[in-house]
Amino acid sequence: MPSQEQYVIVWFRRDLRLEDNLALRQALQHNLPVIPLYIWDDSLEGECARAWLAHALQDLDQQLHRCNSKLIIRRGSFEDVLNELVEEISVCAVYWNKVYEPGLFEADDRIQRSLRGRGVYVQSYNSRVLNDPLSIKNQQNQPYRVFTPFYKHCRKYNQEFCRRHYACYFPHSLPNLNREVVDDLDLLQPWGKSVIASWNPTREGGMARLRHFMEDSIANYKEGREFPAVDGTSKLSPYLHFGQISLHELISLVVESDLSEGIQNHFIRQIYWREFCYYTLFYFPYMTYQSLRPEFEQFPWEENGDYIDAWKYGKTGVPIVDAAMRQLWQTGWMHNRLRMITGSFLVKDLLQHWQHGMVWFHDTLIDSDIACNSFGWQWLAGSGSDATPYFRIFNPYKQSQQYDSGGEFLRTYLPELAALPDEWIHIPHLAPADVLQKAEITLGIDYPFPIVDHPEMRIKALSAYKSIRERKT
């Protein structure tokens, strides 16, 4: 074992918790002073997610203080910062949990070689996903391209889920290292800060949300998750993205509950969809900028900046789309059903490239995740792995009537339409003149006319998709 003058670094990344943290656990085994480190890189998160990250780091620092430690935050490249610390103090070992996004996984390998070349012991662990992507292949030893066989394979592979809690008290004092103040990292627009006000971006906030979901929502998750006005989803995605809650903690609570096997499996299946997004991005890192199905690189998109702006800011004249986009802007989150509706509208009603949607969601979602975001947009566009059928084009008006029949969600985010009766709030452009007059709404002034005609654009989109299919054959 190294001498007592040496130090161990645990490099926090998207594992901002003390519980169920393999890298932290192993670092503490040395019985040497452990330096908790976070390296800030503005390029890793979207603008809204960076606001969450700043608060999550502040919370992690407070947790460490309660355990006789503190978080050291440095700016710069990962490799440079780690090498600088190795030069500042005598570091014998560095531990971290892996990330699997493009470029980062390869950078980890380079950093390991650099540190080992300096005589530092380095070890990394999988704490981000349930299965390291390298461990999952099909019978031909190739990566899976379709979700269902991937899911079946993984469920056999993951027979048990264990909630792993480790003692985290730090028995040794730290050297006097300069560190950035966490508050200084929150250099964001007031918009990002106001979004955070509707959340509790702490470990305890995540656990409270998890308890609420387990007690009040998961039993009706299969049906409740379809309705945007209902608190039927877990809303745990930002906590999982930043690793404030681990997947093992979440799934263990589900499988140890008294819920029926059917309810458990339906929720766990959604977790594996997230897993499949990471898996796909790992093997096909170009997924963020190029269609997984090559023929879609020739899709006849119709670039229109006015359409894109109307979609971004909730001014399309289609109530369910506009309400969803305003929910995103005001809260940093969007209901899953609405992500599908708004995505379909952008790529199939407006014929705008899916990358426009992906980039906007990256900056405005508080749970912005490059794997889930790019996978989801390619799925909607039909260009991705296991994608939605090309002929599946959401009718936004029917979707609105089906999943928000009473208009509760619409009235929350479109107050200008609140006085319309339930019958017409989904389709104000078809409402009789006397109904609009009674509600004191003048279309084109108080609320826009639809920027496109859905039936007409549906036919146009089907024609465009047909041309792609013919080109492939």
Sine and cosine of phi, psi and omega as CSV:
sin_phi,cos_phi,sin_psi,cos_psi,sin_omega,cos_omega
0.00,0.00,0.51,-0.86,0.00,-1.00
-0.91,0.42,0.27,-0.96,0.01,-1.00
-0.94,0.33,0.27,-0.96,-0.07,-1.00
-0.94,0.35,-0.24,0.97,0.01,-1.00
-0.98,0.17,-0.10,0.99,-0.10,-1.00
-1.00,-0.07,0.26,-0.97,-0.08,-1.00
-0.79,-0.62,0.36,-0.93,0.05,-1.00
-0.86,-0.50,0.71,-0.70,0.05,-1.00
-0.97,-0.25,0.74,-0.68,0.23,-0.97
-0.93,-0.38,0.88,-0.47,-0.09,-1.00
-1.00,-0.06,0.96,-0.29,0.04,-1.00
-0.98,0.22,0.60,-0.80,0.01,-1.00
-0.70,-0.72,-0.97,-0.24,0.10,-0.99
-0.97,-0.23,0.78,0.62,0.01,-1.00
-0.60,-0.80,0.81,0.59,-0.18,-0.98
-0.99,0.15,0.91,0.41,0.00,-1.00
-0.46,-0.89,0.33,-0.95,0.09,-1.00
-0.99,-0.11,-0.55,0.84,-0.01,-1.00
-0.98,0.22,0.52,-0.86,0.06,-1.00
0.74,0.68,0.78,0.63,-0.01,-1.00
-0.84,-0.55,0.98,-0.20,-0.12,-0.99
-0.88,0.47,-0.68,0.73,-0.02,-1.00
-0.89,0.46,-0.69,0.72,0.02,-1.00
-0.90,0.44,-0.68,0.73,0.00,-1.00
-0.85,0.52,-0.72,0.69,-0.03,-1.00
-0.93,0.36,-0.58,0.81,0.02,-1.00
-0.89,0.46,-0.61,0.79,-0.02,-1.00
-0.95,0.30,-0.30,0.96,-0.01,-1.00
-0.92,0.39,-0.34,0.94,-0.02,-1.00
-0.94,0.34,-0.33,0.94,-0.09,-1.00
0.85,0.53,0.63,0.78,0.06,-1.00
-0.81,-0.59,0.29,-0.96,0.06,-1.00
-0.85,0.53,0.79,-0.61,-0.03,-1.00
-0.96,-0.28,0.80,-0.61,0.01,-1.00
-0.98,-0.17,0.95,-0.32,0.08,-1.00
-0.97,0.23,0.84,-0.54,-0.12,-0.99
-0.82,-0.57,0.67,-0.75,0.21,-0.98
-0.79,-0.61,0.72,-0.70,0.01,-1.00
-0.95,-0.33,0.90,-0.44,-0.09,-1.00
-1.00,0.10,0.77,-0.64,0.05,-1.00
-0.68,-0.73,0.93,-0.37,-0.07,-1.00
-0.86,0.51,-0.43,0.90,-0.13,-0.99
-0.98,0.20,-0.17,0.98,-0.13,-0.99
-0.99,0.16,-0.41,0.91,-0.07,-1.00
-0.80,-0.60,0.40,-0.92,0.15,-0.99
-0.95,0.31,0.16,-0.99,-0.11,-0.99
-0.87,0.49,-0.73,0.69,-0.02,-1.00
-0.92,0.40,-0.66,0.75,0.00,-1.00
-0.90,0.43,-0.50,0.86,0.04,-1.00
-0.90,0.43,-0.55,0.84,0.05,-1.00
-0.90,0.44,-0.68,0.74,0.05,-1.00
-0.89,0.45,-0.71,0.71,-0.04,-1.00
-0.84,0.53,-0.68,0.73,-0.01,-1.00
-0.86,0.50,-0.66,0.75,0.02,-1.00
-0.95,0.31,-0.60,0.80,0.02,-1.00
-0.90,0.43,-0.61,0.79,0.03,-1.00
-0.93,0.36,-0.63,0.78,0.05,-1.00
-0.88,0.47,-0.65,0.76,0.03,-1.00
-0.91,0.41,-0.67,0.74,0.03,-1.00
-0.88,0.47,-0.65,0.76,0.04,-1.00
-0.87,0.50,-0.66,0.75,0.02,-1.00
-0.92,0.39,-0.62,0.79,0.06,-1.00
-0.89,0.46,-0.66,0.75,0.00,-1.00
-0.91,0.40,-0.61,0.79,0.04,-1.00
-0.86,0.51,-0.63,0.78,0.01,-1.00
-0.93,0.36,-0.26,0.96,0.01,-1.00
-0.94,-0.33,0.37,0.93,0.07,-1.00
0.94,0.35,0.59,0.81,0.00,-1.00
-0.56,-0.83,-0.13,-0.99,0.03,-1.00
-0.37,-0.93,0.40,-0.92,-0.03,-1.00
-1.00,-0.04,0.80,-0.61,0.09,-1.00
-1.00,-0.10,0.83,-0.55,-0.01,-1.00
-0.88,-0.47,0.82,-0.58,0.03,-1.00
-0.81,-0.59,0.52,-0.85,0.12,-0.99
-0.99,-0.17,0.44,-0.90,0.05,-1.00
0.77,-0.64,-0.06,-1.00,0.05,-1.00
-0.95,0.33,0.51,-0.86,-0.04,-1.00
-0.83,0.55,-0.76,0.65,-0.07,-1.00
-0.89,0.45,-0.68,0.73,-0.02,-1.00
-0.90,0.44,-0.71,0.71,-0.05,-1.00
-0.90,0.44,-0.72,0.70,-0.01,-1.00
-0.89,0.45,-0.67,0.74,0.03,-1.00
-0.92,0.40,-0.58,0.81,0.05,-1.00
-0.89,0.46,-0.67,0.74,0.01,-1.00
-0.92,0.40,-0.61,0.79,0.04,-1.00
-0.88,0.48,-0.56,0.83,0.02,-1.00
-0.98,0.22,-0.56,0.83,-0.04,-1.00
-0.93,0.37,-0.68,0.74,-0.07,-1.00
-0.72,-0.69,0.16,-0.99,-0.01,-1.00
-1.00,0.05,0.98,-0.20,-0.02,-1.00
-0.98,-0.20,0.82,-0.57,0.00,-1.00
-0.98,-0.18,-0.35,0.94,-0.06,-1.00
-0.42,-0.91,0.52,-0.85,0.08,-1.00
-0.74,-0.68,0.75,-0.67,0.01,-1.00
-0.83,-0.56,0.58,-0.82,0.13,-0.99
-0.41,-0.91,0.25,-0.97,0.11,-0.99
-0.98,-0.20,0.67,-0.75,-0.13,-0.99
-0.93,0.36,0.44,-0.90,0.26,-0.97
-0.84,-0.55,0.39,-0.92,-0.17,-0.99
-0.86,-0.52,0.17,0.99,0.01,-1.00
-0.94,0.34,0.40,-0.92,-0.02,-1.00
-0.83,0.56,0.72,-0.70,0.02,-1.00
1.00,0.03,-0.62,0.78,-0.07,-1.00
-0.96,0.26,-0.66,0.75,0.00,-1.00
-0.90,0.44,-0.66,0.75,0.02,-1.00
-0.93,0.37,-0.60,0.80,0.02,-1.00
-0.90,0.45,-0.58,0.81,0.04,-1.00
-0.84,0.54,-0.69,0.73,-0.01,-1.00
-0.89,0.45,-0.66,0.75,0.02,-1.00
-0.91,0.41,-0.65,0.76,0.00,-1.00
-0.92,0.40,-0.65,0.76,0.04,-1.00
-0.86,0.52,-0.72,0.69,-0.01,-1.00
-0.89,0.46,-0.65,0.76,-0.01,-1.00
-0.90,0.44,-0.72,0.69,-0.03,-1.00
-0.93,0.36,-0.66,0.75,0.00,-1.00
-0.91,0.42,-0.53,0.85,0.07,-1.00
-0.91,0.42,-0.31,0.95,0.03,-1.00
-0.98,-0.19,0.19,0.98,0.06,-1.00
0.99,0.11,0.27,0.96,-0.01,-1.00
-1.00,-0.09,0.73,-0.69,0.08,-1.00
-0.97,0.24,0.74,-0.68,-0.06,-1.00
-0.76,-0.65,0.69,-0.72,0.07,-1.00
-0.54,-0.84,0.66,-0.75,0.04,-1.00
-0.78,-0.62,0.39,-0.92,-0.12,-0.99
-0.70,-0.72,0.32,-0.95,0.11,-0.99
-1.00,-0.03,0.93,-0.37,0.08,-1.00
-0.77,-0.64,0.09,1.00,-0.12,-0.99
-1.00,-0.08,-0.61,0.79,-0.04,-1.00
-0.77,-0.64,0.22,-0.98,-0.01,-1.00
-0.95,0.32,-0.55,0.84,-0.03,-1.00
-0.73,-0.68,0.76,-0.65,0.15,-0.99
-0.86,0.50,0.80,-0.60,-0.04,-1.00
-0.81,0.59,-0.51,0.86,-0.02,-1.00
-0.92,0.39,-0.32,0.95,-0.06,-1.00
-1.00,-0.01,-0.09,1.00,-0.08,-1.00
-0.88,-0.47,0.92,-0.39,0.05,-1.00
-0.67,-0.75,0.34,-0.94,0.06,-1.00
-0.99,0.11,-0.10,-1.00,-0.08,-1.00
-0.92,0.39,-0.34,0.94,0.06,-1.00
-1.00,-0.05,0.20,0.98,-0.02,-1.00
0.87,0.50,0.56,0.83,0.05,-1.00
-0.89,-0.46,0.40,-0.92,0.05,-1.00
-0.92,0.39,0.56,-0.83,0.06,-1.00
-0.92,0.39,0.60,-0.80,0.05,-1.00
-0.92,-0.38,-0.20,0.98,-0.06,-1.00
-0.83,-0.55,0.64,-0.77,-0.15,-0.99
-0.91,0.41,-0.75,0.66,-0.17,-0.98
-0.85,0.53,-0.76,0.65,0.06,-1.00
-0.90,0.43,-0.55,0.83,0.08,-1.00
-0.88,0.48,-0.72,0.69,-0.03,-1.00
-0.89,0.45,-0.71,0.70,-0.01,-1.00
-0.89,0.45,-0.66,0.75,0.02,-1.00
-0.89,0.46,-0.72,0.70,-0.06,-1.00
-0.93,0.38,-0.60,0.80,0.01,-1.00
-0.90,0.43,-0.56,0.83,0.09,-1.00
-0.95,0.32,-0.59,0.81,-0.03,-1.00
-0.94,0.35,-0.59,0.81,-0.02,-1.00
-0.97,-0.23,0.97,0.25,-0.03,-1.00
-0.94,0.34,-0.56,0.83,-0.06,-1.00
-0.72,-0.69,0.53,-0.85,0.11,-0.99
-0.87,-0.49,0.78,-0.63,-0.08,-1.00
-0.90,-0.44,0.81,-0.58,0.08,-1.00
-0.98,0.17,0.89,-0.46,-0.16,-0.99
-0.94,-0.34,0.95,-0.31,0.03,-1.00
-0.94,-0.33,0.74,-0.67,-0.05,-1.00
-0.84,-0.54,0.57,-0.82,0.13,-0.99
-0.92,0.39,0.66,-0.75,-0.14,-0.99
-0.79,-0.62,0.38,0.92,-0.01,-1.00
-0.97,0.26,0.70,-0.72,-0.03,-1.00
-0.99,-0.16,0.96,-0.30,-0.15,-0.99
-0.99,0.15,-0.13,0.99,-0.09,-1.00
-0.89,-0.46,0.55,-0.84,0.07,-1.00
-0.97,0.24,0.37,-0.93,-0.04,-1.00
-0.98,-0.18,0.38,-0.92,0.10,-0.99
-0.93,0.37,0.30,-0.96,-0.02,-1.00
-0.98,0.18,0.99,0.13,-0.03,-1.00
-0.99,-0.13,0.66,-0.75,0.11,-0.99
-0.93,0.38,0.61,-0.79,0.02,-1.00
-0.59,-0.81,0.43,-0.90,0.06,-1.00
-0.97,0.24,0.49,-0.87,0.10,-1.00
-1.00,0.10,0.73,-0.68,-0.10,-0.99
-0.86,0.51,-0.63,0.77,-0.03,-1.00
-0.86,0.51,-0.52,0.85,-0.02,-1.00
-0.92,0.39,-0.29,0.96,-0.02,-1.00
-0.99,0.16,-0.27,0.96,-0.08,-1.00
-1.00,0.09,0.83,0.56,-0.04,-1.00
-1.00,-0.01,0.93,0.36,-0.14,-0.99
-0.83,-0.55,0.22,-0.98,0.08,-1.00
-0.90,0.44,0.49,-0.87,0.06,-1.00
-0.81,0.59,-0.50,0.87,0.03,-1.00
-0.84,0.54,-0.74,0.68,-0.02,-1.00
-0.87,0.49,-0.63,0.77,-0.01,-1.00
-0.94,0.35,-0.61,0.79,-0.02,-1.00
-0.93,0.38,-0.54,0.84,0.04,-1.00
-0.88,0.47,-0.67,0.74,-0.03,-1.00
-0.87,0.50,-0.46,0.89,-0.08,-1.00
-0.86,0.52,-0.40,0.92,-0.02,-1.00
-1.00,-0.04,0.11,0.99,-0.02,-1.00
-0.79,-0.61,0.21,-0.98,0.18,-0.98
-0.86,-0.51,1.00,-0.02,-0.16,-0.99
-0.99,0.13,0.74,0.67,-0.01,-1.00
-0.86,-0.50,0.23,-0.97,0.08,-1.00
-0.85,0.53,-0.72,0.69,-0.01,-1.00
-0.91,0.42,-0.60,0.80,0.07,-1.00
-0.87,0.49,-0.64,0.77,0.04,-1.00
-0.92,0.40,-0.67,0.75,0.02,-1.00
-0.92,0.38,-0.58,0.81,0.06,-1.00
-0.91,0.41,-0.66,0.75,0.03,-1.00
-0.90,0.43,-0.64,0.77,0.02,-1.00
-0.89,0.45,-0.69,0.73,0.02,-1.00
-0.89,0.46,-0.67,0.74,0.02,-1.00
-0.87,0.49,-0.69,0.72,-0.01,-1.00
-0.89,0.45,-0.69,0.72,-0.02,-1.00
-0.91,0.41,-0.58,0.82,-0.08,-1.00
-0.99,0.10,-0.57,0.82,-0.20,-0.98
-0.89,-0.46,-0.34,0.94,-0.20,-0.98
-0.84,-0.55,-0.57,0.83,-0.19,-0.98
-0.91,0.41,-0.49,0.87,-0.01,-1.00
-0.88,0.47,-0.50,0.87,0.01,-1.00
-0.94,-0.35,0.37,0.93,-0.13,-0.99
-0.87,0.49,-0.67,0.74,-0.10,-1.00
-0.86,0.52,-0.67,0.74,0.01,-1.00
-1.00,-0.02,-0.68,0.73,-0.11,-0.99
-0.90,0.43,-0.48,0.88,-0.05,-1.00
-0.94,0.34,-0.13,0.99,-0.03,-1.00
-1.00,0.04,-0.23,0.97,-0.16,-0.99
-0.93,-0.36,0.91,-0.41,-0.12,-0.99
-0.91,0.42,-0.40,0.92,0.00,-1.00
-0.99,0.11,-0.11,0.99,-0.03,-1.00
-0.98,-0.22,0.64,-0.77,0.07,-1.00
-0.99,0.15,0.94,0.34,-0.14,-0.99
-0.95,-0.31,-0.08,1.00,0.03,-1.00
-0.97,-0.25,0.22,-0.98,-0.09,-1.00
-0.97,0.25,-0.50,0.86,-0.09,-1.00
0.82,0.57,0.53,0.85,0.01,-1.00
-1.00,-0.10,-0.07,1.00,-0.13,-0.99
-0.83,0.55,-0.67,0.74,0.02,-1.00
-0.92,0.39,-0.55,0.84,0.02,-1.00
-0.93,0.36,-0.58,0.81,0.06,-1.00
-0.96,0.29,-0.62,0.79,-0.02,-1.00
-0.86,0.50,-0.70,0.71,-0.02,-1.00
-1.00,-0.03,0.07,1.00,0.09,-1.00
0.94,0.35,0.44,0.90,0.08,-1.00
-0.96,0.26,-0.40,0.92,0.18,-0.98
-0.81,-0.58,0.67,-0.74,0.01,-1.00
-1.00,-0.03,0.42,-0.91,0.04,-1.00
-0.88,0.48,-0.60,0.80,0.00,-1.00
-0.91,0.42,-0.64,0.77,0.06,-1.00
-0.87,0.50,-0.74,0.67,-0.06,-1.00
-0.89,0.46,-0.80,0.61,-0.08,-1.00
-0.93,0.36,-0.57,0.82,0.03,-1.00
-0.87,0.49,-0.68,0.74,0.03,-1.00
-0.89,0.46,-0.59,0.81,-0.01,-1.00
-0.94,0.35,-0.76,0.65,-0.08,-1.00
-0.96,0.28,-0.36,0.93,0.04,-1.00
-1.00,0.02,-0.05,1.00,-0.05,-1.00
-0.98,0.18,0.08,-1.00,0.05,-1.00
-1.00,0.02,0.13,0.99,-0.01,-1.00
-0.92,0.40,0.46,-0.89,0.04,-1.00
-0.90,0.43,0.38,-0.92,0.00,-1.00
-0.88,0.48,-0.58,0.82,0.01,-1.00
-0.89,0.46,-0.70,0.72,0.02,-1.00
-0.91,0.42,-0.70,0.71,0.02,-1.00
-0.85,0.53,-0.75,0.66,-0.08,-1.00
-0.92,0.40,-0.57,0.82,0.00,-1.00
-0.90,0.43,-0.67,0.74,0.02,-1.00
-0.94,0.34,-0.70,0.72,-0.02,-1.00
-0.89,0.46,-0.54,0.84,0.04,-1.00
-0.86,0.51,-0.62,0.79,0.03,-1.00
-0.91,0.41,-0.57,0.82,0.08,-1.00
-0.89,0.45,-0.61,0.79,0.01,-1.00
-0.96,0.29,-0.41,0.91,0.15,-0.99
-0.89,0.46,-0.68,0.73,0.07,-1.00
-0.86,0.51,-0.69,0.72,0.02,-1.00
-0.86,0.51,-0.66,0.75,-0.02,-1.00
-0.92,0.40,-0.54,0.84,0.06,-1.00
-0.89,0.46,-0.74,0.67,0.02,-1.00
-0.89,0.45,-0.67,0.74,-0.02,-1.00
-0.87,0.49,-0.73,0.68,-0.03,-1.00
-0.90,0.43,-0.69,0.73,0.00,-1.00
-0.90,0.43,-0.58,0.81,0.00,-1.00
-0.87,0.49,-0.70,0.72,-0.06,-1.00
-1.00,0.07,-0.37,0.93,-0.01,-1.00
-0.76,-0.65,0.95,0.33,-0.13,-0.99
-0.90,0.44,-0.28,0.96,0.05,-1.00
-0.97,0.23,0.00,1.00,-0.05,-1.00
-0.84,0.54,-0.40,0.92,-0.05,-1.00
-0.97,0.23,-0.31,0.95,-0.08,-1.00
-0.70,-0.72,-0.03,1.00,-0.05,-1.00
-0.60,-0.80,0.59,-0.80,-0.02,-1.00
-0.91,0.42,0.68,-0.73,0.06,-1.00
-0.93,0.36,-0.49,0.87,0.10,-0.99
-0.99,-0.13,0.94,-0.34,-0.17,-0.99
-0.82,0.58,-0.55,0.84,-0.06,-1.00
-0.89,0.46,-0.40,0.92,-0.03,-1.00
-0.97,0.25,-0.14,0.99,0.11,-0.99
-0.92,0.39,-0.27,0.96,0.02,-1.00
-0.97,-0.23,0.22,0.98,-0.04,-1.00
-0.90,0.43,0.69,-0.72,-0.06,-1.00
-0.98,0.18,0.92,0.38,0.07,-1.00
-0.89,0.45,0.48,-0.88,0.01,-1.00
-0.89,-0.46,1.00,0.00,-0.07,-1.00
-0.87,0.50,0.82,-0.57,-0.02,-1.00
-0.53,-0.85,0.97,-0.22,-0.06,-1.00
-0.88,0.47,-0.55,0.83,0.01,-1.00
-0.92,0.40,-0.66,0.75,0.05,-1.00
-0.87,0.48,-0.71,0.70,-0.05,-1.00
-0.89,0.46,-0.69,0.73,0.01,-1.00
-0.91,0.42,-0.66,0.75,0.03,-1.00
-0.87,0.48,-0.65,0.76,0.03,-1.00
-0.92,0.40,-0.73,0.68,-0.03,-1.00
-0.83,0.56,-0.70,0.71,-0.18,-0.98
-0.98,-0.22,0.24,0.97,0.10,-0.99
0.93,0.37,0.75,0.67,-0.01,-1.00
-0.74,-0.67,0.62,0.78,-0.05,-1.00
-1.00,0.05,-0.27,0.96,-0.09,-1.00
0.99,0.11,0.07,1.00,0.08,-1.00
-0.94,-0.33,0.96,-0.27,-0.21,-0.98
-0.81,0.59,-0.71,0.70,-0.07,-1.00
-0.92,0.40,-0.57,0.82,0.04,-1.00
-0.93,0.36,-0.73,0.69,-0.04,-1.00
-0.91,0.42,-0.66,0.75,0.02,-1.00
-0.90,0.44,-0.65,0.76,0.00,-1.00
-0.90,0.43,-0.69,0.73,-0.02,-1.00
-0.93,0.37,-0.51,0.86,0.07,-1.00
-0.96,0.26,-0.58,0.82,0.12,-0.99
-0.85,0.52,-0.69,0.72,0.02,-1.00
-0.86,0.51,-0.73,0.68,-0.06,-1.00
-0.92,0.40,-0.60,0.80,-0.08,-1.00
-1.00,0.10,-0.49,0.87,-0.12,-0.99
-0.87,-0.49,-0.21,0.98,-0.06,-1.00
0.96,0.27,0.24,0.97,-0.06,-1.00
-0.58,-0.81,0.46,-0.89,0.08,-1.00
-0.62,-0.78,0.68,-0.73,0.03,-1.00
-0.85,0.53,0.59,-0.81,-0.09,-1.00
-0.87,0.49,-0.68,0.74,0.04,-1.00
-0.85,0.52,-0.63,0.78,-0.02,-1.00
-0.96,0.29,-0.50,0.87,0.08,-1.00
-0.89,0.46,-0.61,0.79,0.03,-1.00
-0.95,0.32,-0.66,0.75,-0.02,-1.00
-0.92,0.40,-0.75,0.66,-0.03,-1.00
-0.93,0.38,-0.58,0.81,0.03,-1.00
-0.92,0.40,-0.71,0.70,0.04,-1.00
-0.88,0.48,-0.64,0.77,-0.01,-1.00
-0.90,0.44,-0.67,0.74,-0.02,-1.00
-0.91,0.42,-0.73,0.68,-0.14,-0.99
-1.00,0.03,-0.43,0.91,-0.10,-0.99
-0.93,-0.38,-0.48,0.88,0.11,-0.99
-1.00,0.01,-0.62,0.78,-0.03,-1.00
-0.99,-0.14,-0.21,0.98,-0.01,-1.00
0.82,0.57,0.68,0.74,0.06,-1.00
-0.98,-0.20,0.57,-0.82,-0.08,-1.00
-0.86,0.51,0.65,-0.76,-0.02,-1.00
-0.87,0.50,-0.40,0.92,-0.01,-1.00
-0.90,0.43,-0.50,0.86,0.06,-1.00
-0.88,0.48,-0.67,0.74,0.03,-1.00
-0.93,0.36,-0.66,0.75,-0.01,-1.00
-0.87,0.50,-0.71,0.70,-0.02,-1.00
-0.91,0.41,-0.67,0.74,0.00,-1.00
-0.91,0.42,-0.69,0.72,0.03,-1.00
-0.90,0.44,-0.59,0.81,0.00,-1.00
-0.86,0.51,-0.64,0.77,-0.05,-1.00
-1.00,0.09,-0.42,0.91,-0.12,-0.99
-0.96,-0.29,-0.29,0.96,0.03,-1.00
-0.99,0.14,0.72,-0.69,0.03,-1.00
-0.97,0.24,-0.34,0.94,0.08,-1.00
-0.97,-0.26,0.44,0.90,-0.05,-1.00
-0.77,0.63,0.83,-0.56,-0.09,-1.00
-0.64,-0.76,0.88,-0.48,-0.14,-0.99
-0.86,0.50,-0.58,0.81,-0.02,-1.00
-0.95,0.32,-0.81,0.59,-0.03,-1.00
-0.91,0.41,-0.59,0.80,-0.04,-1.00
-0.92,0.40,-0.79,0.61,-0.03,-1.00
-0.93,0.37,-0.63,0.77,0.03,-1.00
-0.88,0.47,-0.72,0.69,-0.04,-1.00
-0.89,0.46,-0.66,0.75,-0.01,-1.00
-0.94,0.35,-0.63,0.78,0.05,-1.00
-0.93,0.36,-0.55,0.84,0.05,-1.00
-0.88,0.47,-0.71,0.70,-0.01,-1.00
-0.91,0.42,-0.64,0.77,-0.04,-1.00
-0.96,0.29,-0.28,0.96,-0.05,-1.00
1.00,0.07,0.07,1.00,-0.09,-1.00
-0.99,-0.15,-0.02,1.00,-0.15,-0.99
-0.97,-0.26,-0.18,-0.98,0.04,-1.00
-0.97,0.26,0.74,-0.67,0.04,-1.00
0.81,0.58,0.67,0.74,-0.17,-0.99
-0.97,0.25,0.30,-0.95,0.08,-1.00
-0.90,0.44,0.58,-0.82,0.02,-1.00
-0.84,0.54,0.59,-0.81,-0.08,-1.00
-0.86,0.51,-0.49,0.87,-0.07,-1.00
-1.00,0.08,-0.02,1.00,0.02,-1.00
-1.00,0.08,0.98,-0.17,0.00,-1.00
-0.86,-0.51,0.92,-0.38,-0.05,-1.00
-0.89,0.46,0.75,-0.67,0.20,-0.98
-1.00,0.06,0.96,-0.29,-0.13,-0.99
-0.89,0.45,-0.49,0.87,-0.01,-1.00
-0.95,0.30,-0.68,0.73,0.04,-1.00
-0.92,0.38,-0.62,0.79,0.05,-1.00
-0.87,0.48,-0.66,0.75,0.00,-1.00
-0.90,0.44,-0.72,0.70,0.00,-1.00
-0.91,0.41,-0.55,0.84,-0.03,-1.00
-0.98,0.22,-0.66,0.75,-0.16,-0.99
-0.96,-0.27,-0.07,1.00,0.11,-0.99
-0.58,-0.82,0.80,0.60,-0.17,-0.99
-0.83,0.56,-0.60,0.80,0.00,-1.00
-1.00,0.09,-0.02,1.00,0.04,-1.00
0.95,0.32,0.29,0.96,-0.05,-1.00
-0.89,0.45,-0.71,0.70,0.02,-1.00
-0.91,0.41,-0.68,0.73,-0.01,-1.00
-0.87,0.50,-0.68,0.74,-0.03,-1.00
-0.93,0.38,-0.46,0.89,0.01,-1.00
-0.92,0.40,-0.65,0.76,-0.12,-0.99
-0.94,-0.34,-0.13,0.99,0.07,-1.00
-0.81,-0.59,0.93,0.36,-0.06,-1.00
-0.87,0.50,-0.40,0.92,0.01,-1.00
-0.92,0.39,-0.29,0.96,0.03,-1.00
-0.96,-0.27,0.06,1.00,-0.17,-0.99
-0.86,0.50,-0.50,0.87,-0.08,-1.00
-0.99,0.16,-0.13,0.99,0.03,-1.00
-0.95,0.32,0.59,-0.81,0.10,-1.00
-0.89,0.45,0.38,-0.93,0.00,-1.00
-0.81,0.59,-0.57,0.82,-0.06,-1.00
-0.89,0.46,-0.52,0.86,-0.16,-0.99
-0.92,-0.40,-0.19,0.98,-0.09,-1.00
-0.91,0.41,-0.41,0.91,0.02,-1.00
-0.98,0.18,-0.41,0.91,-0.08,-1.00
-0.69,-0.72,0.87,0.49,-0.07,-1.00
-0.86,0.50,-0.46,0.89,-0.01,-1.00
-0.94,0.35,-0.25,0.97,0.05,-1.00
-0.97,-0.25,-0.02,1.00,-0.05,-1.00
-0.93,0.36,0.61,-0.79,0.06,-1.00
-0.87,0.49,0.44,-0.90,-0.05,-1.00
-0.85,0.53,-0.64,0.77,-0.04,-1.00
-0.93,0.36,-0.52,0.86,0.05,-1.00
-0.93,0.37,-0.69,0.72,0.04,-1.00
-0.90,0.43,-0.64,0.77,-0.01,-1.00
-0.91,0.42,-0.68,0.73,0.02,-1.00
-0.89,0.45,-0.57,0.82,0.02,-1.00
-0.99,0.12,-0.01,1.00,0.01,-1.00
0.85,0.52,0.72,0.69,0.00,-1.00
-0.86,-0.50,0.80,-0.60,0.13,-0.99
-0.92,-0.39,0.94,-0.35,-0.02,-1.00
-0.90,0.44,0.64,-0.77,-0.08,-1.00
1.00,-0.04,-0.27,0.96,0.05,-1.00
-0.87,-0.50,-0.87,0.50,-0.01,-1.00
-0.98,0.19,-0.52,0.85,0.02,-1.00
-0.45,-0.89,0.66,-0.76,-0.12,-0.99
-0.96,0.27,0.41,-0.91,0.24,-0.97
-0.94,0.35,0.41,-0.91,0.07,-1.00
-0.84,0.54,0.69,-0.72,-0.04,-1.00
-0.97,0.23,-0.30,0.95,0.10,-1.00
-0.62,-0.79,0.32,-0.95,0.08,-1.00
-1.00,-0.09,0.89,-0.46,-0.12,-0.99
-0.87,0.50,-0.77,0.64,0.00,-1.00
-0.85,0.53,-0.65,0.76,0.00,-1.00
-0.91,0.41,-0.69,0.72,-0.02,-1.00
-0.95,0.32,-0.47,0.88,0.05,-1.00
-0.89,0.46,-0.70,0.71,0.02,-1.00
-0.90,0.45,-0.66,0.75,0.00,-1.00
-0.90,0.43,-0.67,0.74,0.01,-1.00
-0.91,0.41,-0.67,0.74,0.03,-1.00
-0.88,0.48,-0.60,0.80,0.04,-1.00
-0.91,0.42,-0.66,0.75,0.01,-1.00
-0.91,0.42,-0.67,0.74,0.02,-1.00
-0.93,0.38,-0.57,0.82,0.03,-1.00
-0.90,0.44,-0.62,0.78,0.00,-1.00
-0.90,0.44,-0.56,0.83,0.03,-1.00
-0.93,0.36,-0.68,0.74,0.00,-1.00
-0.90,0.44,-0.64,0.77,0.01,-1.00
-0.93,0.37,-0.60,0.80,0.02,-1.00
-0.91,0.42,-0.59,0.80,0.00,-1.00
-0.91,0.41,-0.64,0.77,-0.03,-1.00
-0.99,0.15,0.00,0.00,0.00,0.00
